[in-house]
Amino acid sequence: MFKHSLTQRLTLYFLGSILLVISSVLWLVNDAVGKHFIEQDKQQLEDKISVLQSLYSNNKSSNLMNITSEVARHAGLTIQIKDQNKIIYGEALLDSTEQVRQLMKVFYWSDNSAKFLAMRFEMKGKKPELPLLQATLSVNINHHLEFLTVFKEMLIKFTLVVGALSVLLCWFMTRQALLPLVKLTKKASLISKKDLSKRMPTHNLPIEIYSLSCTLNQMLDRLEVAMTALTHFSSDIAHELRTPVNNLMTETQVCLSYPREKEEYINTLASNIEEYERLSRMITDMLFLAKSDNQHLNINREQLSLEQEVSDIFDFYEALAEESSVSLLLIGTATLSGDKLMLRRAFSNLLSNAIRYGDSDSEIIVKLNEQNGQVIATIENKGKTISADDIPHLFKRFYRADKSRTHSKHEGVGLGLAITRSIVELHNGKISVVSENNVTKFTLCFNAGSKRIL
């Protein structure tokens, strides 16, 4: 794994890119200079060949003195002349030259430390007695090769110097460019679970780092909300568990303060059982919510007739409704794909609340209908209007709109509506509540054909 810092990484990337570009340019320059020398030498050979062919053509005898003199006048030039493959002037070239058969074709040959660029050509005379001669004119290119060697060394040194300067420059520029990240790091180090109020700076930042800073601030906002909710939730749990535990301890201590009759012990144990059941329900509800928050609940979907499910729930709550002097009314039909037990629990929670907090001699109406690909269910009851300040908090855990009912004969602990909302959201639905003019109505809206993937 590459463990260098981001500054080192970027410096190496930039340096590699710079050296690659410079090396490519210098290679092209070196190649262009080499080709220029070849063209220059080739042009010199072609010009001199033209002069030599003219001299031989205008020569009145087979004397080659004027041709050899013309070649000798130019330093670095050598010539070999053949008459029917017999050398009549000049030294023999390397065997490789024999493989070059094309006229006016450039080739190389070496003589010890000297290297030549050569070209073959023919010389024709105007008089019949002058033979057709084959000649090879060569020019010494050592001075060009020496220049190219020195030039290459200069290019290598230049590349090394530029590379060294590029390392320093790239490091400095990268370091300066990454200073906002260093500031973000220092700022982030000041954030802890004890203080989530600090935020990342967003002023005078590059657009990429500005986006990162905004994203981190949004994450911190969510974390702060979650930590606040967790703190309140922990406090609420402690408060809710303390009451039944204190009741159990008090009743047990009083019972054990002195010997009692068997019936008194039985009554005490029966009272303790009620508190244990309350604790068990609370723990079960909290586990359900924890699994829902972490998406660990699996939905066993099946096609359900909601009117049949609500009718079964009515049968279960019929005795409680009669005790509270309320009547239950179901209107409409609807079909929904969902988890039977979960949906029953959601409707049971809403119906239980409606019965508990509804006025005596009133009616609780459950309406079901399907429209525009949605299943809509409403539970409406008459009773005390819920305050507008309480409405946004109704679905929070351990929240009770009527504080006077805390730990009363109604054994709820403020988790029912939170569980109901979780069940509705698990079924890709939404729940809302409206309370006005002594009428409270909960509305559940589901997409009839949608499924949430867990």
Contacts in CASP RR format, 6 or more apart in sequence:
PFRMAT RR
TARGET T0000
AUTHOR 0000-0000-0000
METHOD contacts of the structure
MODEL  1
MFKHSLTQRLTLYFLGSILLVISSVLWLVNDAVGKHFIEQDKQQLEDKIS
VLQSLYSNNKSSNLMNITSEVARHAGLTIQIKDQNKIIYGEALLDSTEQV
RQLMKVFYWSDNSAKFLAMRFEMKGKKPELPLLQATLSVNINHHLEFLTV
FKEMLIKFTLVVGALSVLLCWFMTRQALLPLVKLTKKASLISKKDLSKRM
PTHNLPIEIYSLSCTLNQMLDRLEVAMTALTHFSSDIAHELRTPVNNLMT
ETQVCLSYPREKEEYINTLASNIEEYERLSRMITDMLFLAKSDNQHLNIN
REQLSLEQEVSDIFDFYEALAEESSVSLLLIGTATLSGDKLMLRRAFSNL
LSNAIRYGDSDSEIIVKLNEQNGQVIATIENKGKTISADDIPHLFKRFYR
ADKSRTHSKHEGVGLGLAITRSIVELHNGKISVVSENNVTKFTLCFNAGS
KRIL
2 9 0 8 1.000
4 12 0 8 1.000
6 178 0 8 1.000
6 181 0 8 1.000
7 171 0 8 1.000
7 174 0 8 1.000
7 175 0 8 1.000
7 178 0 8 1.000
10 170 0 8 1.000
10 174 0 8 1.000
10 178 0 8 1.000
11 167 0 8 1.000
11 170 0 8 1.000
11 171 0 8 1.000
11 174 0 8 1.000
14 166 0 8 1.000
14 170 0 8 1.000
14 174 0 8 1.000
15 163 0 8 1.000
15 166 0 8 1.000
15 167 0 8 1.000
15 170 0 8 1.000
18 162 0 8 1.000
18 163 0 8 1.000
18 166 0 8 1.000
18 170 0 8 1.000
19 159 0 8 1.000
19 162 0 8 1.000
19 163 0 8 1.000
19 166 0 8 1.000
22 159 0 8 1.000
22 162 0 8 1.000
22 163 0 8 1.000
23 159 0 8 1.000
26 155 0 8 1.000
26 158 0 8 1.000
26 159 0 8 1.000
29 155 0 8 1.000
30 148 0 8 1.000
30 151 0 8 1.000
30 152 0 8 1.000
30 155 0 8 1.000
33 148 0 8 1.000
33 151 0 8 1.000
34 144 0 8 1.000
34 148 0 8 1.000
37 141 0 8 1.000
37 144 0 8 1.000
37 147 0 8 1.000
37 148 0 8 1.000
38 106 0 8 1.000
38 117 0 8 1.000
41 117 0 8 1.000
41 139 0 8 1.000
41 141 0 8 1.000
41 144 0 8 1.000
42 106 0 8 1.000
42 117 0 8 1.000
42 119 0 8 1.000
44 139 0 8 1.000
45 106 0 8 1.000
45 117 0 8 1.000
45 118 0 8 1.000
45 119 0 8 1.000
45 137 0 8 1.000
45 139 0 8 1.000
46 104 0 8 1.000
46 119 0 8 1.000
48 70 0 8 1.000
48 71 0 8 1.000
48 74 0 8 1.000
48 77 0 8 1.000
48 137 0 8 1.000
49 104 0 8 1.000
49 119 0 8 1.000
49 121 0 8 1.000
49 137 0 8 1.000
51 70 0 8 1.000
52 67 0 8 1.000
52 70 0 8 1.000
52 71 0 8 1.000
52 79 0 8 1.000
52 121 0 8 1.000
52 123 0 8 1.000
52 135 0 8 1.000
52 137 0 8 1.000
53 121 0 8 1.000
53 122 0 8 1.000
53 123 0 8 1.000
53 124 0 8 1.000
55 66 0 8 1.000
55 67 0 8 1.000
55 70 0 8 1.000
56 64 0 8 1.000
56 67 0 8 1.000
56 123 0 8 1.000
56 124 0 8 1.000
56 125 0 8 1.000
56 130 0 8 1.000
56 133 0 8 1.000
57 123 0 8 1.000
57 124 0 8 1.000
57 125 0 8 1.000
57 126 0 8 1.000
58 126 0 8 1.000
59 66 0 8 1.000
59 67 0 8 1.000
59 125 0 8 1.000
59 130 0 8 1.000
60 127 0 8 1.000
62 129 0 8 1.000
62 130 0 8 1.000
62 131 0 8 1.000
64 81 0 8 1.000
64 88 0 8 1.000
64 89 0 8 1.000
67 79 0 8 1.000
67 81 0 8 1.000
67 123 0 8 1.000
68 79 0 8 1.000
68 89 0 8 1.000
71 77 0 8 1.000
71 78 0 8 1.000
71 79 0 8 1.000
71 137 0 8 1.000
76 139 0 8 1.000
76 140 0 8 1.000
77 137 0 8 1.000
77 138 0 8 1.000
77 139 0 8 1.000
77 140 0 8 1.000
78 90 0 8 1.000
78 91 0 8 1.000
78 116 0 8 1.000
78 137 0 8 1.000
78 138 0 8 1.000
78 140 0 8 1.000
79 89 0 8 1.000
79 90 0 8 1.000
79 135 0 8 1.000
79 136 0 8 1.000
79 137 0 8 1.000
79 138 0 8 1.000
80 87 0 8 1.000
80 89 0 8 1.000
80 90 0 8 1.000
80 91 0 8 1.000
80 92 0 8 1.000
80 93 0 8 1.000
80 135 0 8 1.000
80 136 0 8 1.000
80 138 0 8 1.000
81 87 0 8 1.000
81 88 0 8 1.000
81 89 0 8 1.000
81 90 0 8 1.000
81 123 0 8 1.000
81 133 0 8 1.000
81 134 0 8 1.000
81 135 0 8 1.000
82 88 0 8 1.000
82 133 0 8 1.000
82 134 0 8 1.000
82 135 0 8 1.000
83 131 0 8 1.000
83 133 0 8 1.000
83 134 0 8 1.000
84 131 0 8 1.000
85 134 0 8 1.000
88 133 0 8 1.000
93 109 0 8 1.000
93 118 0 8 1.000
93 136 0 8 1.000
93 138 0 8 1.000
94 109 0 8 1.000
94 110 0 8 1.000
94 111 0 8 1.000
96 107 0 8 1.000
96 109 0 8 1.000
97 107 0 8 1.000
97 109 0 8 1.000
97 118 0 8 1.000
97 136 0 8 1.000
100 107 0 8 1.000
100 120 0 8 1.000
101 120 0 8 1.000
102 120 0 8 1.000
103 120 0 8 1.000
103 121 0 8 1.000
103 122 0 8 1.000
104 119 0 8 1.000
104 120 0 8 1.000
104 121 0 8 1.000
105 119 0 8 1.000
105 120 0 8 1.000
106 117 0 8 1.000
106 118 0 8 1.000
106 119 0 8 1.000
107 117 0 8 1.000
107 118 0 8 1.000
107 119 0 8 1.000
108 115 0 8 1.000
108 116 0 8 1.000
108 117 0 8 1.000
108 118 0 8 1.000
109 115 0 8 1.000
109 116 0 8 1.000
109 118 0 8 1.000
109 138 0 8 1.000
110 116 0 8 1.000
113 142 0 8 1.000
114 140 0 8 1.000
114 142 0 8 1.000
115 140 0 8 1.000
115 141 0 8 1.000
115 142 0 8 1.000
115 145 0 8 1.000
116 138 0 8 1.000
116 139 0 8 1.000
116 140 0 8 1.000
116 141 0 8 1.000
117 138 0 8 1.000
117 139 0 8 1.000
117 141 0 8 1.000
118 136 0 8 1.000
118 137 0 8 1.000
118 138 0 8 1.000
118 139 0 8 1.000
119 136 0 8 1.000
119 137 0 8 1.000
119 138 0 8 1.000
120 134 0 8 1.000
120 135 0 8 1.000
120 136 0 8 1.000
121 134 0 8 1.000
121 135 0 8 1.000
121 136 0 8 1.000
121 137 0 8 1.000
122 132 0 8 1.000
122 133 0 8 1.000
122 134 0 8 1.000
122 135 0 8 1.000
123 132 0 8 1.000
123 133 0 8 1.000
123 135 0 8 1.000
124 130 0 8 1.000
124 132 0 8 1.000
125 132 0 8 1.000
177 206 0 8 1.000
180 205 0 8 1.000
180 206 0 8 1.000
180 209 0 8 1.000
181 209 0 8 1.000
183 201 0 8 1.000
184 200 0 8 1.000
184 201 0 8 1.000
184 209 0 8 1.000
184 212 0 8 1.000
184 213 0 8 1.000
184 216 0 8 1.000
187 198 0 8 1.000
187 200 0 8 1.000
187 201 0 8 1.000
188 200 0 8 1.000
188 216 0 8 1.000
190 198 0 8 1.000
191 198 0 8 1.000
191 220 0 8 1.000
193 227 0 8 1.000
196 220 0 8 1.000
196 223 0 8 1.000
196 224 0 8 1.000
196 227 0 8 1.000
197 224 0 8 1.000
198 220 0 8 1.000
199 217 0 8 1.000
199 220 0 8 1.000
200 213 0 8 1.000
200 214 0 8 1.000
200 216 0 8 1.000
200 217 0 8 1.000
200 220 0 8 1.000
201 213 0 8 1.000
202 210 0 8 1.000
202 213 0 8 1.000
202 214 0 8 1.000
202 217 0 8 1.000
205 213 0 8 1.000
233 397 0 8 1.000
233 398 0 8 1.000
236 397 0 8 1.000
236 398 0 8 1.000
237 286 0 8 1.000
237 398 0 8 1.000
239 398 0 8 1.000
240 282 0 8 1.000
240 398 0 8 1.000
240 413 0 8 1.000
241 279 0 8 1.000
241 282 0 8 1.000
243 407 0 8 1.000
244 275 0 8 1.000
244 276 0 8 1.000
244 278 0 8 1.000
244 279 0 8 1.000
245 279 0 8 1.000
247 275 0 8 1.000
248 272 0 8 1.000
248 275 0 8 1.000
248 276 0 8 1.000
251 268 0 8 1.000
251 271 0 8 1.000
251 272 0 8 1.000
252 268 0 8 1.000
252 272 0 8 1.000
255 264 0 8 1.000
255 265 0 8 1.000
255 268 0 8 1.000
278 411 0 8 1.000
278 413 0 8 1.000
281 411 0 8 1.000
281 413 0 8 1.000
282 413 0 8 1.000
282 415 0 8 1.000
285 413 0 8 1.000
285 415 0 8 1.000
285 416 0 8 1.000
285 419 0 8 1.000
286 415 0 8 1.000
288 297 0 8 1.000
288 419 0 8 1.000
288 422 0 8 1.000
289 397 0 8 1.000
289 415 0 8 1.000
289 418 0 8 1.000
289 419 0 8 1.000
289 422 0 8 1.000
291 297 0 8 1.000
292 419 0 8 1.000
292 422 0 8 1.000
292 423 0 8 1.000
292 425 0 8 1.000
292 426 0 8 1.000
293 422 0 8 1.000
295 454 0 8 1.000
297 426 0 8 1.000
297 454 0 8 1.000
298 454 0 8 1.000
299 338 0 8 1.000
299 339 0 8 1.000
299 342 0 8 1.000
299 426 0 8 1.000
299 427 0 8 1.000
299 452 0 8 1.000
299 454 0 8 1.000
300 338 0 8 1.000
300 339 0 8 1.000
300 340 0 8 1.000
300 341 0 8 1.000
301 337 0 8 1.000
301 338 0 8 1.000
301 339 0 8 1.000
301 451 0 8 1.000
302 337 0 8 1.000
302 338 0 8 1.000
302 339 0 8 1.000
302 340 0 8 1.000
303 335 0 8 1.000
303 336 0 8 1.000
303 337 0 8 1.000
304 335 0 8 1.000
304 336 0 8 1.000
304 337 0 8 1.000
304 338 0 8 1.000
304 340 0 8 1.000
304 343 0 8 1.000
305 333 0 8 1.000
305 334 0 8 1.000
305 335 0 8 1.000
306 333 0 8 1.000
306 334 0 8 1.000
306 335 0 8 1.000
306 336 0 8 1.000
306 343 0 8 1.000
306 368 0 8 1.000
306 375 0 8 1.000
306 377 0 8 1.000
307 330 0 8 1.000
307 332 0 8 1.000
307 333 0 8 1.000
307 334 0 8 1.000
307 368 0 8 1.000
309 340 0 8 1.000
309 343 0 8 1.000
309 344 0 8 1.000
309 347 0 8 1.000
310 330 0 8 1.000
310 347 0 8 1.000
310 366 0 8 1.000
310 368 0 8 1.000
311 330 0 8 1.000
312 344 0 8 1.000
313 344 0 8 1.000
313 347 0 8 1.000
313 348 0 8 1.000
313 351 0 8 1.000
314 328 0 8 1.000
314 330 0 8 1.000
314 351 0 8 1.000
316 348 0 8 1.000
317 328 0 8 1.000
317 348 0 8 1.000
317 351 0 8 1.000
317 352 0 8 1.000
317 355 0 8 1.000
318 328 0 8 1.000
320 352 0 8 1.000
320 355 0 8 1.000
321 327 0 8 1.000
321 328 0 8 1.000
321 355 0 8 1.000
321 364 0 8 1.000
324 355 0 8 1.000
324 356 0 8 1.000
324 358 0 8 1.000
324 360 0 8 1.000
325 360 0 8 1.000
325 361 0 8 1.000
326 354 0 8 1.000
326 355 0 8 1.000
326 358 0 8 1.000
326 359 0 8 1.000
326 360 0 8 1.000
326 361 0 8 1.000
326 362 0 8 1.000
326 363 0 8 1.000
326 364 0 8 1.000
326 381 0 8 1.000
327 362 0 8 1.000
327 363 0 8 1.000
327 364 0 8 1.000
328 351 0 8 1.000
328 363 0 8 1.000
328 364 0 8 1.000
328 366 0 8 1.000
329 363 0 8 1.000
329 364 0 8 1.000
329 365 0 8 1.000
329 366 0 8 1.000
330 366 0 8 1.000
330 368 0 8 1.000
331 365 0 8 1.000
331 366 0 8 1.000
331 367 0 8 1.000
331 368 0 8 1.000
332 367 0 8 1.000
332 368 0 8 1.000
332 369 0 8 1.000
333 368 0 8 1.000
333 369 0 8 1.000
334 368 0 8 1.000
334 369 0 8 1.000
334 370 0 8 1.000
334 375 0 8 1.000
334 376 0 8 1.000
334 377 0 8 1.000
335 370 0 8 1.000
335 375 0 8 1.000
335 448 0 8 1.000
336 343 0 8 1.000
336 375 0 8 1.000
336 427 0 8 1.000
336 446 0 8 1.000
336 448 0 8 1.000
337 448 0 8 1.000
337 449 0 8 1.000
337 451 0 8 1.000
338 427 0 8 1.000
339 423 0 8 1.000
339 426 0 8 1.000
339 427 0 8 1.000
342 423 0 8 1.000
342 426 0 8 1.000
342 427 0 8 1.000
343 423 0 8 1.000
343 427 0 8 1.000
345 419 0 8 1.000
345 420 0 8 1.000
345 423 0 8 1.000
346 419 0 8 1.000
346 420 0 8 1.000
346 423 0 8 1.000
346 424 0 8 1.000
346 444 0 8 1.000
347 366 0 8 1.000
347 377 0 8 1.000
347 379 0 8 1.000
349 416 0 8 1.000
349 417 0 8 1.000
349 419 0 8 1.000
349 420 0 8 1.000
350 379 0 8 1.000
350 420 0 8 1.000
350 442 0 8 1.000
351 364 0 8 1.000
351 366 0 8 1.000
351 379 0 8 1.000
353 416 0 8 1.000
353 417 0 8 1.000
354 364 0 8 1.000
354 379 0 8 1.000
354 380 0 8 1.000
354 381 0 8 1.000
354 440 0 8 1.000
355 364 0 8 1.000
355 381 0 8 1.000
356 410 0 8 1.000
357 381 0 8 1.000
357 383 0 8 1.000
357 384 0 8 1.000
357 402 0 8 1.000
357 440 0 8 1.000
358 364 0 8 1.000
358 381 0 8 1.000
358 382 0 8 1.000
358 383 0 8 1.000
358 384 0 8 1.000
359 382 0 8 1.000
359 383 0 8 1.000
359 438 0 8 1.000
362 381 0 8 1.000
362 382 0 8 1.000
362 383 0 8 1.000
363 381 0 8 1.000
363 382 0 8 1.000
364 379 0 8 1.000
364 380 0 8 1.000
364 381 0 8 1.000
365 378 0 8 1.000
365 379 0 8 1.000
365 380 0 8 1.000
365 381 0 8 1.000
366 377 0 8 1.000
366 378 0 8 1.000
366 379 0 8 1.000
366 380 0 8 1.000
367 376 0 8 1.000
367 377 0 8 1.000
367 378 0 8 1.000
367 380 0 8 1.000
368 375 0 8 1.000
368 376 0 8 1.000
368 377 0 8 1.000
369 375 0 8 1.000
369 376 0 8 1.000
370 376 0 8 1.000
370 448 0 8 1.000
373 447 0 8 1.000
373 448 0 8 1.000
373 449 0 8 1.000
374 445 0 8 1.000
374 446 0 8 1.000
374 447 0 8 1.000
374 448 0 8 1.000
375 445 0 8 1.000
375 446 0 8 1.000
375 447 0 8 1.000
375 448 0 8 1.000
376 443 0 8 1.000
376 444 0 8 1.000
376 445 0 8 1.000
376 446 0 8 1.000
377 443 0 8 1.000
377 444 0 8 1.000
377 446 0 8 1.000
378 441 0 8 1.000
378 442 0 8 1.000
378 443 0 8 1.000
378 444 0 8 1.000
379 441 0 8 1.000
379 442 0 8 1.000
380 439 0 8 1.000
380 440 0 8 1.000
380 441 0 8 1.000
380 442 0 8 1.000
381 439 0 8 1.000
381 440 0 8 1.000
382 438 0 8 1.000
382 439 0 8 1.000
382 440 0 8 1.000
383 438 0 8 1.000
383 439 0 8 1.000
383 440 0 8 1.000
384 402 0 8 1.000
384 438 0 8 1.000
385 435 0 8 1.000
385 436 0 8 1.000
385 437 0 8 1.000
385 438 0 8 1.000
385 439 0 8 1.000
385 440 0 8 1.000
386 394 0 8 1.000
386 401 0 8 1.000
386 433 0 8 1.000
386 435 0 8 1.000
386 440 0 8 1.000
387 401 0 8 1.000
390 399 0 8 1.000
390 401 0 8 1.000
391 433 0 8 1.000
391 435 0 8 1.000
393 399 0 8 1.000
393 401 0 8 1.000
394 401 0 8 1.000
394 417 0 8 1.000
394 433 0 8 1.000
395 417 0 8 1.000
395 418 0 8 1.000
395 420 0 8 1.000
395 421 0 8 1.000
395 431 0 8 1.000
396 418 0 8 1.000
397 414 0 8 1.000
397 415 0 8 1.000
397 418 0 8 1.000
398 413 0 8 1.000
398 414 0 8 1.000
398 415 0 8 1.000
399 414 0 8 1.000
399 417 0 8 1.000
400 406 0 8 1.000
400 414 0 8 1.000
420 431 0 8 1.000
421 431 0 8 1.000
424 430 0 8 1.000
424 431 0 8 1.000
424 444 0 8 1.000
424 446 0 8 1.000
426 452 0 8 1.000
426 454 0 8 1.000
427 446 0 8 1.000
427 452 0 8 1.000
428 446 0 8 1.000
428 447 0 8 1.000
428 450 0 8 1.000
428 451 0 8 1.000
428 452 0 8 1.000
429 444 0 8 1.000
429 445 0 8 1.000
429 446 0 8 1.000
429 447 0 8 1.000
430 444 0 8 1.000
430 445 0 8 1.000
431 442 0 8 1.000
431 443 0 8 1.000
431 444 0 8 1.000
431 445 0 8 1.000
432 442 0 8 1.000
432 443 0 8 1.000
432 445 0 8 1.000
433 440 0 8 1.000
433 441 0 8 1.000
433 442 0 8 1.000
433 443 0 8 1.000
434 440 0 8 1.000
434 441 0 8 1.000
434 443 0 8 1.000
435 441 0 8 1.000
END
